[in-house]
Amino acid sequence: LRLWGLLLVALALAIPASAQAHAEAGADMRRLDVPRELRVVSYFPADAGWTRMWEPWRPDRVAADLLRLRGLNANTVRIVLPAHFFGYPEPEQRYLHRLRELVGLAAGRGLHVQLTLFDWWGEYRDVEGSKRWARAVLEPYVGDARVAFVELRNEIDPANGEALAWARELVPWLRDLLGGQTPVTVSVAGMTPVRDLRALAAGLPGDARPDFFAAHYFTGSGELAQRVFSALRAAAAPTPLWLGELGYPTSTTVSGYPGVPLTPTAQEAAQAHYFKLCFTALARLGLPQPGLWILDDFAAGAIPDSDVHGREPEYRFGLFHEDGSAKPAAAAIRALFGGKRDMGFNGGFEAAAIAEDRTAVPALWMTSGGLRLVRDATGARSGSAAGLIAGTTGSGAFAVTPVTAAVRTGRAKVTAWVRGAAGTVRIGIGWFDQRSRQIGQNSARVRPEGRWRRVVVSAGPPVGAAFARVLVRAGGVQGAIWLDDVSFDWR
């Protein structure tokens, strides 16, 4: 017995203390039901994207960031592994040790890990080298509940025949390597996801299909999300579908919402609204909660030379600014990941954004024409603010997208309150097709008076409609006209 005791002590001394700590951190982690229970946020340090995350290695910085990520009610952090940087086909031990430390840091903060393999790599003909690299990376985690699932390849190109042949070989091999305990997925990119997923699914028949398909979605404002997600679900069937990346940049050069100012406050409000639209669409379709791109904005110089280096929107997808301060989307995601659904779209004009000329305008409202819609804290019907139609020349059009904009069975109903001087105001529902072209409108005309007047419009969607917007049009304005308490629902 004494000899066995000495041997056990010697074995314990031979194991690095950090490895023991990692094992202890994940010892009590429950395996997630993937993808149904996933709540994932992708991660790179704000000042060190992609390969720069791993050298120099800063575990204290990573630990602090992961704690903030966990505070979003996320349960999984996505970690992307660059094959050549780690060493291909034989990864360097120092990077494998750093990965092991990261998995332990995540587990210590209640986070599982999504491992995305073969980033910035394309030697699809080298099947044996691929297996050697993947085995070296993954063998320590076989049966380890801390790893929620493995993504074989990020945004694979299904038009690349060599890539498809490689995936047909690697998917079942990877599933066997992981003992059938850790799910495997492959993802398609976010600009033409339906087309790409159809091609990928056709190219991965039978046992070569992953446990679930992952698709990314980055286009527009989220108004078409339900239609796109439904088409993706059909393309993946009978294999389950998961939206692995959703993102909206708080850019000052592009916007998913035409007529919303290209200012930080306006686009940050738009980002939070985009997520609300997408989460609502997923819930209506019975799909799991999505993965999000990305925790933080990138600082200048954080993105290595690549196809996204130097492109302004790519630096602004974060839920937090590069200094770690939260954008409105952080609070929105915390609530959404926590199971709360906020259907508000600033119909009470309480939320403000700052326009290019420093004017306070209602967040989320799109404007066009010669008149302006500004936020006024003096004329509210309820709450602390109203929308004020400003200007006396020409006409103006104002629109906002409800969270429940996607067309469904029944009739849509818009209610609004109007008060003010002379002029003509039309309140209505605008109908848009799958190309975001307006194909119809139902509206009611009101002549503002000194007292608040309620306007109600109810209509069913025309054939071909994909989503609705609340529309307000004004002309012949002489003096102030206020709007307040705008609502939208389906009956």
Secondary structure by P-SEA (a helix, b strand, c coil): caaaaaaaaaaaaaccaaaaaaaaaaccccccccccccbbbbbcccccccccccccccaaaaaaaaaaaaaacccbbbbbbbccccccccccaaaaaaaaaaaaaaaaacbbbbbbcccccccccaaaaaaaaaaaacccccccccccccccccccccccaaaaaaaaacaaaaaaaacccccccccccccaaaaaaaaaaaaccccccccbbbbbbbcccccaaaaaaaaaaaaaccbbbbbcbbbbbccccccccccccccaaaaaaaaaaaaaaaaaaaaaaccccccccccbbbcccccccccccccccccccccccccccccaaaaaaaaaaaccccccccccccbbbbccccccccccbbbbccbbbbbbccccccccbbbbbccccccbbbbbbccccccccbbbbbbbcccccbbbbbbbbbbbccccccccccbbbbbbcccbbbbbbbbbbcccccbbbbbbbbcccccbbbbcccccccc
